[in-house]
């Protein structure tokens, strides 16, 4: 059979057109959170809660120059400075109230469905958005850390309102527009502050920045933010050694184990959000996230394994706080979770932590939301 140039010319562009169309359709798929964020309000109760709406914390529009609780510590940044910590807590009081208060308001609304709880939540958020809070360009390391932590708290709580099957934001489109535009400005600023750091400066802070941006990416359906978060996850995963340690967290001396657990919170959330959008990060660097999770669980049972690696007896006090184990919910949704990991998860449920969207167990393991495992 003779070669037919005309047929080739007609055939190939057709295939290319189909391929381009398919690729565009895939790229255009809207970003979404894990399925648990789509849950409807538990039960819509009539009338108001009767609690009233607490005063909105004063929007923080000042300089983001804060003292670090580890001020004066050596390069390990592991010794608490009580005076500096007190000054930090005083200066960030309104920010902390905003984070925790917004999370509680959303959890209350998702439980009861009362209109006044939703109105109060939106009032808080729009007040801070209209004030352009937390957008100061005068900041230090602690200040830019506060910015991304707060964005993580607020945007992950807001995800419940944005994606709930009960559609609570219907009728509140103007408020949503104001809030989401502010989230976008914050996320862009976070990216500019945490992008392309040297590897020896890339640690849990970068992972928290990436989580705040991932949560916001899904709120805003912004692929650029989603892709940046995935990039940062891969950098974090690539740093994990074959034994499941992050070298930059091992530098934290007696807090190394605690900081491994702390870093697992944003990393597990990013991986679960990526998974929900067709991007599988579980195998990155030979299943790095699995290794770290297993190492943290093993370290909690026998802290000496961390001491043998970095020479410091581990401070276990922080790991006694239940919320520090909230990463087990997304992590166990990604990997086979059994043995000590599953036992610790069941022991701690239900997990609630404001920087991961509030009711973490309700999102990832609703059957055990009431801690009846």
TIKE-350602 format. One record per residue (C-alpha): residue number from 1; residue in one letter; x, y, z. Coordinates in steps of 0.25 Angstrom, whole numbers. Each point is the difference from the previous one (the first is absolute). Last residue first. Layout:
N
[NUM 'a' [X Y Z]] ...
***
This chain:
373
[373 'x' [-54 14 272]] [372 'x' [-10 8 7]] [371 'x' [8 13 -1]] [370 'x' [-12 8 -5]] [369 'x' [6 2 -14]] [368 'x' [3 -15 -1]] [367 'x' [-9 -3 -12]] [366 'x' [4 14 -5]] [365 'x' [14 -5 -3]] [364 'x' [6 11 -9]] [363 'x' [-8 12 1]] [362 'x' [-7 -2 14]] [361 'x' [14 -4 5]] [360 'x' [6 13 -4]] [359 'x' [-11 8 6]] [358 'x' [6 14 0]] [357 'x' [6 4 -14]] [356 'x' [15 -5 2]] [355 'x' [5 12 8]] [354 'x' [-12 0 9]] [353 'x' [3 -14 6]] [352 'x' [-11 -10 3]] [351 'x' [3 -15 1]] [350 'x' [-11 -9 4]] [349 'x' [7 -9 3]] [348 'x' [13 -1 8]] [347 'x' [0 -15 4]] [346 'x' [-5 -4 -14]] [345 'x' [11 7 -6]] [344 'x' [10 -6 10]] [343 'x' [-5 -14 -3]] [342 'x' [0 2 -15]] [341 'x' [15 5 1]] [340 'x' [4 -11 9]] [339 'x' [-5 -11 -8]] [338 'x' [-7 4 -13]] [337 'x' [-1 11 -11]] [336 'x' [1 -4 -14]] [335 'x' [3 13 -6]] [334 'x' [-7 12 -6]] [333 'x' [-12 1 10]] [332 'x' [9 -4 11]] [331 'x' [8 13 -3]] [330 'x' [-12 9 0]] [329 'x' [-4 -5 13]] [328 'x' [13 -2 7]] [327 'x' [4 15 -2]] [326 'x' [-9 3 12]] [325 'x' [11 -6 9]] [324 'x' [4 14 5]] [323 'x' [-15 2 3]] [322 'x' [1 -10 12]] [321 'x' [11 8 8]] [320 'x' [9 -10 6]] [319 'x' [9 2 -12]] [318 'x' [4 13 5]] [317 'x' [5 -5 14]] [316 'x' [9 -11 -7]] [315 'x' [14 8 1]] [314 'x' [10 -9 -6]] [313 'x' [13 -4 5]] [312 'x' [10 6 -10]] [311 'x' [11 -7 -7]] [310 'x' [-5 2 -14]] [309 'x' [-2 -14 -6]] [308 'x' [0 -8 13]] [307 'x' [-9 10 7]] [306 'x' [-10 -2 -11]] [305 'x' [0 -15 2]] [304 'x' [0 3 15]] [303 'x' [-15 5 -1]] [302 'x' [-5 -14 0]] [301 'x' [-16 0 -1]] [300 'x' [0 14 -5]] [299 'x' [11 -3 -9]] [298 'x' [-6 -11 -6]] [297 'x' [-13 8 -4]] [296 'x' [10 11 -5]] [295 'x' [8 -10 -8]] [294 'x' [-13 -6 -6]] [293 'x' [-5 14 -4]] [292 'x' [14 4 -6]] [291 'x' [1 -13 -8]] [290 'x' [-14 1 -6]] [289 'x' [3 15 -4]] [288 'x' [12 -5 -7]] [287 'x' [-7 -10 -9]] [286 'x' [13 -3 -8]] [285 'x' [3 15 -2]] [284 'x' [-14 3 -4]] [283 'x' [-9 -13 0]] [282 'x' [-12 7 7]] [281 'x' [0 12 -8]] [280 'x' [-12 -4 -9]] [279 'x' [-6 12 -8]] [278 'x' [-14 -3 -4]] [277 'x' [-7 12 7]] [276 'x' [-4 -8 13]] [275 'x' [14 -5 0]] [274 'x' [6 14 0]] [273 'x' [-9 3 12]] [272 'x' [5 -12 8]] [271 'x' [14 2 -3]] [270 'x' [-1 15 4]] [269 'x' [-7 -4 13]] [268 'x' [11 -11 3]] [267 'x' [11 11 -2]] [266 'x' [-7 10 9]] [265 'x' [-2 -9 12]] [264 'x' [13 -8 -2]] [263 'x' [9 12 3]] [262 'x' [-5 0 14]] [261 'x' [3 -14 2]] [260 'x' [14 2 -5]] [259 'x' [1 12 9]] [258 'x' [-4 -8 12]] [257 'x' [10 -11 -3]] [256 'x' [11 11 -2]] [255 'x' [-3 8 13]] [254 'x' [11 -5 8]] [253 'x' [10 5 -11]] [252 'x' [-7 8 -10]] [251 'x' [11 -4 -11]] [250 'x' [-8 -13 -2]] [249 'x' [-11 9 -6]] [248 'x' [10 5 -11]] [247 'x' [4 -15 -3]] [246 'x' [-14 -5 -2]] [245 'x' [0 -14 4]] [244 'x' [-6 -13 -6]] [243 'x' [11 -9 0]] [242 'x' [3 1 -14]] [241 'x' [2 16 1]] [240 'x' [-12 9 -2]] [239 'x' [5 13 -7]] [238 'x' [-7 -4 -13]] [237 'x' [-14 0 7]] [236 'x' [2 14 4]] [235 'x' [4 4 -14]] [234 'x' [-12 -8 -6]] [233 'x' [-9 7 10]] [232 'x' [5 14 -5]] [231 'x' [-3 -4 -14]] [230 'x' [-14 -5 3]] [229 'x' [-3 14 7]] [228 'x' [5 7 -12]] [227 'x' [-9 -8 -9]] [226 'x' [-12 3 9]] [225 'x' [3 15 0]] [224 'x' [1 0 -15]] [223 'x' [-12 -9 -2]] [222 'x' [-9 11 7]] [221 'x' [-14 -6 3]] [220 'x' [-2 11 11]] [219 'x' [-3 -8 12]] [218 'x' [8 -12 -6]] [217 'x' [13 9 -1]] [216 'x' [-3 6 13]] [215 'x' [1 -14 7]] [214 'x' [13 -2 -8]] [213 'x' [6 13 3]] [212 'x' [-2 -2 15]] [211 'x' [6 -14 -2]] [210 'x' [12 5 -7]] [209 'x' [3 11 11]] [208 'x' [-1 -11 10]] [207 'x' [10 -9 -8]] [206 'x' [9 12 -1]] [205 'x' [0 2 15]] [204 'x' [2 -15 3]] [203 'x' [14 1 -7]] [202 'x' [7 7 -12]] [201 'x' [11 8 5]] [200 'x' [11 -10 -3]] [199 'x' [-6 -2 -13]] [198 'x' [1 14 -4]] [197 'x' [-13 7 -2]] [196 'x' [-6 0 -14]] [195 'x' [-14 6 4]] [194 'x' [-4 3 15]] [193 'x' [-2 15 0]] [192 'x' [-6 2 -14]] [191 'x' [-9 -12 2]] [190 'x' [-5 6 13]] [189 'x' [-3 13 -7]] [188 'x' [-8 -7 -11]] [187 'x' [-8 -8 10]] [186 'x' [-3 13 8]] [185 'x' [-5 7 -12]] [184 'x' [-9 -12 -4]] [183 'x' [-5 -1 14]] [182 'x' [-4 14 -1]] [181 'x' [-8 -2 -13]] [180 'x' [-6 -12 6]] [179 'x' [-6 8 12]] [178 'x' [-5 12 -9]] [177 'x' [-7 -10 -10]] [176 'x' [-6 -9 11]] [175 'x' [-6 12 6]] [174 'x' [-6 5 -13]] [173 'x' [-5 -15 -3]] [172 'x' [-7 -1 13]] [171 'x' [-14 -5 -6]] [170 'x' [6 -14 -2]] [169 'x' [12 -1 9]] [168 'x' [-6 -11 9]] [167 'x' [-1 -10 -12]] [166 'x' [-5 -12 8]] [165 'x' [9 -9 -8]] [164 'x' [11 7 7]] [163 'x' [11 5 -9]] [162 'x' [2 15 3]] [161 'x' [-5 -1 14]] [160 'x' [9 -11 4]] [159 'x' [12 6 -8]] [158 'x' [-1 12 9]] [157 'x' [6 -7 12]] [156 'x' [12 -4 -9]] [155 'x' [1 14 -5]] [154 'x' [0 6 14]] [153 'x' [10 -9 7]] [152 'x' [10 -1 -12]] [151 'x' [-1 15 -2]] [150 'x' [3 2 15]] [149 'x' [12 -10 -1]] [148 'x' [5 7 -13]] [147 'x' [0 14 6]] [146 'x' [5 -4 14]] [145 'x' [13 -6 -7]] [144 'x' [2 13 -8]] [143 'x' [0 7 14]] [142 'x' [9 -10 6]] [141 'x' [10 2 -11]] [140 'x' [0 15 0]] [139 'x' [-11 9 -6]] [138 'x' [-3 14 -5]] [137 'x' [-7 -3 -13]] [136 'x' [-13 0 8]] [135 'x' [-11 -9 -6]] [134 'x' [-5 -6 13]] [133 'x' [-14 7 0]] [132 'x' [-5 7 -13]] [131 'x' [-10 7 8]] [130 'x' [-11 -5 -9]] [129 'x' [5 -14 1]] [128 'x' [0 1 16]] [127 'x' [-14 5 0]] [126 'x' [-4 -10 -10]] [125 'x' [5 -12 8]] [124 'x' [-7 4 13]] [123 'x' [-13 4 -7]] [122 'x' [0 -13 -8]] [121 'x' [2 -8 13]] [120 'x' [-11 8 7]] [119 'x' [-10 -2 -11]] [118 'x' [3 -15 -1]] [117 'x' [-3 -1 15]] [116 'x' [-12 9 -1]] [115 'x' [-6 -10 -11]] [114 'x' [0 -12 9]] [113 'x' [5 -12 -7]] [112 'x' [3 -8 13]] [111 'x' [12 -8 -2]] [110 'x' [6 7 -13]] [109 'x' [-3 13 7]] [108 'x' [7 -4 13]] [107 'x' [12 -5 -8]] [106 'x' [0 13 -8]] [105 'x' [0 9 13]] [104 'x' [10 -9 7]] [103 'x' [10 2 -12]] [102 'x' [-3 15 0]] [101 'x' [3 1 15]] [100 'x' [13 -7 -1]] [99 'x' [6 8 -11]] [98 'x' [-6 13 4]] [97 'x' [4 -2 15]] [96 'x' [14 -3 -4]] [95 'x' [1 12 -9]] [94 'x' [-6 9 11]] [93 'x' [10 -5 10]] [92 'x' [12 1 -9]] [91 'x' [8 11 8]] [90 'x' [-3 -6 13]] [89 'x' [4 -14 -4]] [88 'x' [13 5 -6]] [87 'x' [3 8 13]] [86 'x' [-3 -12 9]] [85 'x' [9 -9 -10]] [84 'x' [11 11 1]] [83 'x' [0 -1 15]] [82 'x' [-1 -15 1]] [81 'x' [12 -2 -10]] [80 'x' [-2 -15 -4]] [79 'x' [12 -8 -4]] [78 'x' [-1 -7 -13]] [77 'x' [5 10 -11]] [76 'x' [11 -10 -4]] [75 'x' [9 12 -4]] [74 'x' [1 4 15]] [73 'x' [-11 6 7]] [72 'x' [-1 15 3]] [71 'x' [-14 2 -5]] [70 'x' [-7 -14 -1]] [69 'x' [-14 6 3]] [68 'x' [3 9 -12]] [67 'x' [-2 15 2]] [66 'x' [-10 6 -11]] [65 'x' [1 9 -12]] [64 'x' [-12 -1 -8]] [63 'x' [-3 15 0]] [62 'x' [-14 4 3]] [61 'x' [-13 -4 -7]] [60 'x' [-5 -10 10]] [59 'x' [-16 1 -1]] [58 'x' [-5 1 14]] [57 'x' [-7 -13 4]] [56 'x' [-14 1 -4]] [55 'x' [-9 2 12]] [54 'x' [-8 -13 3]] [53 'x' [-12 -3 -7]] [52 'x' [-12 -4 8]] [51 'x' [-1 -13 8]] [50 'x' [-15 -2 -2]] [49 'x' [3 -10 -11]] [48 'x' [-10 7 -9]] [47 'x' [-13 -7 -5]] [46 'x' [-2 -13 -6]] [45 'x' [10 -11 0]] [44 'x' [6 -5 -13]] [43 'x' [6 -14 3]] [42 'x' [14 -5 -4]] [41 'x' [3 11 -10]] [40 'x' [4 -7 -13]] [39 'x' [13 -7 -2]] [38 'x' [8 5 -12]] [37 'x' [13 2 9]] [36 'x' [0 -15 2]] [35 'x' [2 -3 -15]] [34 'x' [14 5 0]] [33 'x' [1 15 -6]] [32 'x' [-4 4 -14]] [31 'x' [7 6 -11]] [30 'x' [-8 3 -13]] [29 'x' [3 -9 -12]] [28 'x' [5 10 -10]] [27 'x' [14 -7 -2]] [26 'x' [-7 -13 -3]] [25 'x' [-9 6 -10]] [24 'x' [12 7 -6]] [23 'x' [8 -13 -1]] [22 'x' [-12 -7 -7]] [21 'x' [-2 12 -10]] [20 'x' [15 0 -3]] [19 'x' [0 -15 -2]] [18 'x' [-12 1 -9]] [17 'x' [6 11 -8]] [16 'x' [13 -8 -2]] [15 'x' [-8 -12 -5]] [14 'x' [-7 8 -10]] [13 'x' [13 7 -4]] [12 'x' [6 -13 -2]] [11 'x' [-11 -6 -9]] [10 'x' [-2 11 -11]] [9 'x' [15 2 -3]] [8 'x' [2 -15 0]] [7 'x' [-11 -3 -9]] [6 'x' [6 11 -9]] [5 'x' [13 -6 0]] [4 'x' [-5 -14 -4]] [3 'x' [11 -11 0]] [2 'x' [-4 -10 -10]] [1 'x' [-5 -14 4]] 
***
